[in-house]
Amino acid sequence: MTDSDFLATTRTFYDAIAEDYAVLFQDELANRPLERAILALFAELVDGDGPVADLGCGPGRTTARLAALGLPVYGVDLSESMLAIARRENPELRFEQGSMLELDLPDGTLAGALSFYSSIHTPVERLPALFAEFHRVLAPGAPLLVAFQAGDEHRHHDRPFGHPVALTFQRRRPEHIAGLLTAAGFALVSRTVREPDPALDETSQQAFLIARKPG
């Protein structure tokens, strides 16, 4: 599968389900104290005057959370339908359409970046290029947060909410992602894995890796 193929498939999927997704996950951080704590830790690690990018921001809930923590954050996403929701809910914040694999940024621009469950549709063979792009746009010393479902078995969603689209949500091993980040030039700061919460309809562990581009 080429980059254009999986990017188009991902964009089409989220354009179709955007409004339903936004309603279902309206309060997605409310019952996730660990996620809120990790986002707060990430915000504490940001040290610099440059912008912070929420890469694959979806409807902008994580972007808004980081803005509330005082970060000069903006969102990037493939889906214009998701971005429309993000802009509607957060008119004071900036949201741009784009691909994480080809960010329209000069080298060393960002004071921080996060990929909060947004790398899960990137084919495994493209992850080194993705993390190399993150490394390129981050300033020396800047942190990166990568969140994803942990495991080996992928989950395929076919016709969600009745829409005629389908997409595979890929689960990863934390040690594999940590190794890829290290190979891309990052220094690992922390590795957190929590157990699935049945109350949140989770069936897999949730992984949160924080890394830093060396100064």
FENJOSUL-V90259 format. One record per residue. RES is the residue in three letters. PHI is phi in degrees with one decimal (* if undefined). PSI is psi in radians with two decimals (none if undefined). D_CENTER is the distance of its C-alpha to the mean C-alpha in Angstrom with 2 decimals. Layout:
RES/PHI/PSI/D_CENTER
RES/PHI/PSI/D_CENTER
//
This chain:
MET/*/2.28/21.35
THR/-81.1/2.90/20.79
ASP/-57.0/-0.75/17.69
SER/-64.1/-0.57/19.17
ASP/-66.4/-0.93/19.71
PHE/-73.8/-0.51/16.31
LEU/-68.1/-0.74/14.73
ALA/-65.4/-0.72/17.57
THR/-63.2/-0.76/17.28
THR/-65.2/-0.77/13.62
ARG/-62.1/-0.80/14.58
THR/-61.3/-0.74/17.77
PHE/-60.2/-0.89/16.33
TYR/-76.1/-0.49/14.07
ASP/-61.6/-0.67/16.88
ALA/-71.9/-0.66/19.23
ILE/-102.9/0.07/17.62
ALA/-52.4/-0.90/15.96
GLU/-66.2/-0.73/18.76
ASP/-64.7/-0.75/19.21
TYR/-60.1/-0.78/15.59
ALA/-63.4/-0.63/15.71
VAL/-71.2/-0.79/18.97
LEU/-61.4/-0.68/18.06
PHE/-108.6/0.65/15.13
GLN/-57.0/-0.74/17.01
ASP/-117.8/0.87/17.07
GLU/-63.5/-0.45/14.08
LEU/-94.8/-0.16/14.17
ALA/-61.7/-0.67/17.98
ASN/-106.4/0.42/18.72
ARG/-127.3/1.29/16.08
PRO/-62.8/-0.60/17.80
LEU/-65.2/-0.74/16.19
GLU/-61.3/-0.72/12.65
ARG/-63.3/-0.69/14.44
ALA/-66.7/-0.68/16.24
ILE/-68.7/-0.69/13.40
LEU/-63.0/-0.66/11.87
ALA/-65.9/-0.71/15.53
LEU/-62.1/-0.79/15.99
PHE/-56.9/-0.78/13.20
ALA/-61.0/-0.65/14.94
GLU/-65.6/-0.55/18.21
LEU/-78.8/-0.31/17.31
VAL/-70.9/2.15/16.65
ASP/-138.4/1.76/20.10
GLY/158.4/2.92/20.96
ASP/-93.2/-0.11/21.65
GLY/-75.3/2.95/19.00
PRO/-72.7/2.83/16.08
VAL/-116.5/2.36/12.59
ALA/-112.2/2.25/9.73
ASP/-94.6/1.76/6.61
LEU/-92.7/2.00/5.31
GLY/83.1/0.91/4.94
CYS/-76.2/-0.27/6.31
GLY/57.8/-2.35/8.59
PRO/-78.5/0.12/11.65
GLY/86.6/0.25/10.70
ARG/-68.5/-0.73/11.38
THR/-69.9/-0.65/9.00
THR/-57.6/-0.81/10.19
ALA/-63.4/-0.67/13.62
ARG/-62.5/-0.77/13.48
LEU/-68.1/-0.62/12.88
ALA/-62.9/-0.69/15.55
ALA/-65.5/-0.44/17.81
LEU/-84.0/0.03/17.52
GLY/98.5/0.12/18.95
LEU/-85.7/2.51/16.31
PRO/-81.2/1.28/16.85
VAL/-102.8/2.60/13.35
TYR/-137.8/2.84/12.55
GLY/-112.6/2.60/9.97
VAL/-130.0/2.35/9.59
ASP/-153.1/2.70/9.40
LEU/-72.1/-0.62/11.76
SER/-89.0/2.07/13.41
GLU/-67.1/-0.53/16.20
SER/-68.3/-0.70/16.85
MET/-64.2/-0.74/13.53
LEU/-64.5/-0.60/14.12
ALA/-62.0/-0.69/17.65
ILE/-67.5/-0.78/16.72
ALA/-58.6/-0.75/14.52
ARG/-70.2/-0.63/17.53
ARG/-65.5/-0.71/20.00
GLU/-83.4/-0.39/18.66
ASN/-135.6/1.17/17.96
PRO/-63.8/-0.30/20.63
GLU/-84.6/-0.16/20.72
LEU/-104.9/2.81/17.23
ARG/-101.2/2.35/16.36
PHE/-134.9/2.36/14.07
GLU/-128.8/2.58/14.40
GLN/-85.8/2.40/14.16
GLY/176.8/2.98/13.18
SER/-103.3/2.38/11.81
MET/-63.0/-0.44/9.46
LEU/-76.7/-0.33/12.48
GLU/-141.4/1.37/14.91
LEU/-79.7/2.38/13.97
ASP/-84.7/1.17/17.05
LEU/-140.8/2.50/17.41
PRO/-67.7/2.83/20.21
ASP/-59.1/2.47/19.92
GLY/67.0/0.49/19.19
THR/-82.7/-0.67/18.17
LEU/-90.0/2.43/15.25
ALA/-84.1/-0.15/16.05
GLY/-179.1/2.76/12.54
ALA/-152.3/2.63/8.92
LEU/-139.0/2.55/5.63
SER/-121.7/1.57/2.50
PHE/-93.0/1.62/2.66
TYR/62.5/0.48/4.32
SER/-107.8/-0.14/3.60
SER/-90.8/0.02/6.13
ILE/-75.9/-0.11/8.45
HIS/-108.0/-0.02/10.49
THR/-81.0/2.18/11.19
PRO/-55.4/2.52/14.72
VAL/-56.9/-0.59/15.43
GLU/-71.9/-0.23/17.83
ARG/-98.7/-0.08/15.37
LEU/-62.2/-0.71/13.06
PRO/-57.7/-0.70/15.62
ALA/-67.8/-0.65/15.52
LEU/-63.3/-0.83/11.74
PHE/-70.5/-0.52/12.05
ALA/-65.1/-0.64/15.30
GLU/-68.5/-0.71/13.86
PHE/-59.3/-0.78/11.54
HIS/-61.2/-0.71/14.84
ARG/-61.3/-0.76/16.85
VAL/-86.3/-0.21/15.37
LEU/-84.1/2.52/15.21
ALA/-74.7/2.71/18.55
PRO/-55.4/2.32/20.51
GLY/88.5/-0.15/19.73
ALA/-76.3/2.52/16.28
PRO/-89.1/2.72/13.65
LEU/-130.2/2.31/10.23
LEU/-114.3/2.21/8.11
VAL/-122.6/2.12/6.43
ALA/-117.4/2.50/6.50
PHE/-165.3/2.84/8.09
GLN/-77.4/2.32/11.48
ALA/-93.6/2.52/14.28
GLY/143.9/-3.02/17.33
ASP/-113.1/-0.45/19.18
GLU/-93.5/2.12/19.71
HIS/-75.3/2.82/17.40
ARG/-122.8/2.12/17.52
HIS/-99.7/2.23/18.73
HIS/-107.7/2.06/18.67
ASP/-117.9/2.18/21.71
ARG/55.4/0.89/22.83
PRO/-64.7/2.43/20.54
PHE/56.8/0.33/22.36
GLY/84.0/0.07/25.09
HIS/-82.2/2.51/23.38
PRO/-80.3/1.02/24.51
VAL/-136.2/2.85/21.17
ALA/-149.3/2.64/19.63
LEU/-159.7/2.55/16.51
THR/-98.1/2.26/15.84
PHE/-97.5/1.99/12.98
GLN/-92.9/2.27/13.23
ARG/-96.3/2.59/13.61
ARG/-129.8/2.73/13.93
ARG/-82.2/2.23/16.31
PRO/-55.1/-0.68/15.08
GLU/-66.7/-0.53/18.02
HIS/-68.7/-0.82/17.13
ILE/-64.4/-0.70/13.68
ALA/-59.6/-0.73/15.53
GLY/-64.9/-0.68/18.19
LEU/-67.8/-0.67/16.13
LEU/-64.4/-0.75/14.64
THR/-62.9/-0.73/18.27
ALA/-64.3/-0.50/19.58
ALA/-79.9/-0.09/17.41
GLY/108.2/0.09/19.13
PHE/-87.8/2.70/16.99
ALA/-105.8/2.17/18.76
LEU/-70.7/2.33/17.24
VAL/-102.2/-0.81/17.58
SER/-152.8/2.71/16.76
ARG/-136.8/2.01/15.91
THR/-122.8/2.30/15.72
VAL/-131.0/2.18/16.13
ARG/-113.2/2.73/17.36
GLU/-74.8/2.72/19.46
PRO/-64.9/2.52/18.77
ASP/-106.6/1.93/20.10
PRO/-59.4/-0.52/22.50
ALA/-65.5/-0.39/22.62
LEU/-100.6/0.19/19.02
ASP/61.2/0.65/19.95
GLU/-94.8/2.50/17.89
THR/-121.3/0.00/19.39
SER/-136.6/2.79/17.31
GLN/-65.5/2.72/16.40
GLN/-114.8/2.26/13.03
ALA/-114.8/2.49/12.02
PHE/-137.7/1.94/10.62
LEU/-110.7/2.28/11.50
ILE/-112.7/2.23/12.29
ALA/-129.3/2.92/13.97
ARG/-136.3/2.43/15.95
LYS/-74.9/2.14/17.41
PRO/-56.5/2.54/21.10
GLY/-73.4/none/23.28
//
